[in-house]
């Protein structure tokens, strides 16, 4: 009897967890926004390159500052 109640409780929790997971997947799937490309692909690559190099420079300056301290 006790084992039967434990199994029912476990099944309810499993069903609830599955329902929450299914709803989460549905929400994430349905709320995807399309990304529109820019007119000039070379400008996008140039901007990304500029961003990456500025990020590397900023990290280098932070490490240099910690090195001085």
Secondary structure, DSSP 8 states (H G I E B T S, - for coil): -HHHHHHHHHHHHHHHHHHHHHHHHHHHHHT-------S-HHHHHHHHHHHHHHHHHHHHHHHHHHHH-
